[in-house]
Amino acid sequence: MMKKRVKNILFVFMLLSFFSFSQEKDFQTWTGLELKSRVWKKTDFIYEMGIRLIDNSSQIGKCFSDFNIKRDYNNFLSYSFGYRYLLTKNDLVFKKKNRYYADVYIKKRFLKSVKINLRTRIQTQLDPDF
């Protein structure tokens, strides 16, 4: 009974996402690379780079470099602290932004094939141009 309900819910979400259309007709590409290293027990150092191409993937719209430290508290709860350096294109000029954040992750497994991950983030963004 429970498996059938989960399958039905997943089917409805997939069906809704198939019929949802975005407002913008622009083709964009998000590309990223993540490097992760477990230096100490339950502690990960994560470095991530990403770039977003806009205007039918012909121009750079955003690029970022992100570093965070993630710690597993137990099998259910983990947390992280991070910094992101972001370049965002406005008109023809790139704006620099610094973002600091803290995340709390909650993960729970239901059945053998269903796993739920929740993330809550608190962040502040500084614009060095003003």
Secondary structure by P-SEA (a helix, b strand, c coil): caaaaaaaaaaaaaaaaaaccccccbbbbbbbbbbbbbccccbbbbbbbbbbbccccccccccccccccccccccccccccbbbbbbbbcccbbbbbbbbbbbbbbbbbccccbbbbbbbbbbccccccc
